[in-house]
Amino acid sequence: MKFEDLKQVTKLPKEPIVNLLKLVEIYYAVDEFLRNLFPVGNKWLNV
């Protein structure tokens, strides 16, 4: 599942799922931020 797909899904009117995906979106945003800080490799999220 791509990051853009997550953004599309968050527009669906399903509150619990939307809230969960918002958390996932924040998680990926934080992970991307950490990857930029440590370009050598981020062991926190290994994908």
VEXVO-996468 format. One record per residue (C-alpha): residue in one letter; x, y, z. Coordinates in pm, whole numbers, padded with zeros to 5 digits, always signed. Layout:
N
AXYZ
...
END
This chain:
47
M+00000+00000+00000
K+00143+00333-00105
F+00144+00648+00105
E-00087+00820-00146
D-00331+00532-00110
L-00343+00591+00265
K-00428+00955+00206
Q-00715+00851-00024
V-00850+00604+00232
T-00845+00865+00510
K-01113+01056+00316
L-01364+00777+00369
P-01636+00852+00629
K-01538+00576+00873
E-01422+00741+01193
P-01237+00454+01367
I-01056+00355+01048
V-00980+00717+00966
N-00832+00774+01311
L-00620+00461+01279
L-00493+00562+00936
K-00417+00912+01063
L-00193+00751+01324
V-00029+00540+01054
E+00020+00851+00843
I+00184+01030+01137
Y+00400+00720+01199
Y+00526+00723+00841
A+00583+01099+00855
V+00794+01059+01169
D+00980+00766+01014
E+01053+00967+00701
F+01178+01250+00921
L+01410+01009+01102
R+01533+00868+00771
N+01626+01220+00665
L+01811+01273+00993
F+01991+00940+00964
P+02034+00865+00591
V+02264+00573+00668
G+01965+00359+00759
N+01675+00355+00996
K+01643+00035+01197
W+01321+00153+01363
L+01107+00075+01058
N+01280-00182+00839
V+01107-00182+00499
END
